[in-house]
Amino acid sequence: MIIHDFLNRSVEVTSTPIRIISLVPSQTELLVDLGFEKQIVGVTKFCEHPKHLKSTKTIVGGTKQVHFDKIQALKPDIIFCNKEENTKAMVNRLSKITPVHVSDIKKLEDNNRLIKDYGEILNAQSRAENLIERLQQKKYQFQQTIRHQPIQKVAYLIWRNPWMTIGGDTFINHILELNRFENVFATKDRYPEIDIENLPDLDLLLLSSEPFPFKPKHFSEIPIDNSKIKLVNGEYFSWYGSRMLKAFDYFYKELHYNNLNE
């Protein structure tokens, strides 16, 4: 079987993989939720979910640097990567060891395709289709619930010193749009640096828990009314895969519940 990944690379799978390495935290979680925890033999040090996984699997490195000797020794049947999380050089070298599938997720439609790809590669089409259907239902219910919410102008910060936000060509921006938020930096590159002293007019400033762990103590460094600043769990904005099943409930509770019930 030949699968074309998100970079249009041909990934040849001659039999159902039974030894899997995942080099992307959200994709690791997805594999577990699809029922393939036993088949996973290697993960990154950032694969935090489920919590017990790192203590039961071989850690082969991070997302940008891996121990190729460890990976080779695990004799994987397939390696799952991502264009943004992993480097081109890594993918090229890993492809000499075993087939590598590379994702590139910018919208929920891409996420559905990823789940479908995994279903085909791992011979779990029905499980994949079921997950996609549940995600579609969650999305529809969420959008119906907030459909009358006024659109708010927001910014989403991911780093401090230098201060960095997210541009329009990102999965996070797509998630903001689903929440009826207008990203004031949507015309910028993917992760631009900004002048924190000259923020555009905002209704809400979201401070992410990752990659920089923003805390309430950082509010005083930002020259806008603190009532407009909110800490958010970055995993629900940037982790695709099965995490989105929980994400819509989080968005409703943390970002919309009070407005809808005033």
NORPEJO-V901715 format. One line per field, one symbol per residue. ss: DSSP state (~ for helix, > for strand, _ for the rest). psi: psi as a letter, one per 20 degrees, with the letter a starting at -180 (. if undefined). burial: 1 if it has 9 or more other C-alpha atoms within 8 Angstrom, else 0. Layout:
BEGIN
ss=???
psi=???
burial=???
END
This chain:
BEGIN
ss=_>>>_____>>>_______>>>__~~~~~~~~~______>>>>_________~~~~_>>_>____>_~~~~~~____>>>>>_____~~~~~~~____>>>>>____~~~~~~~~~~~~~~___~~~~~~~~~~~~~~~~~~~~~______>>>>>>>>____>>_____~~~~~~~~__>>>_________>__~~~_____>>>>>_______~~~~~~____~~~>>>>__~~~~__~~~~~~~~~~~~~~~~~~~~__
psi=pppoaijkqpopohrppiopppkoghhggggghikkghiphqrrijnipqhighiirpojbbhhprohhggghilqhqpprqghhqqggggghhiigrqppprnoirhhhghggggghgghjllghgghgggghgggggggghhhjhjpqpqprqopiqpmqpqaqahlqhghghghhjkpooikhirrgmqqroiilqrpqhpopoqiqhpnqrhiihiiolrphiipppqohhihiobbihihhghhgggghihgghij.
burial=0011100000101000101111111111111111010001111110111000110011111110010000110001111111101110011001100111111111100111011111111101101110110110011001100100000111111110001111111111111110111111110111110000000001011111110101000010000000011110110110111111111111111001100000
END
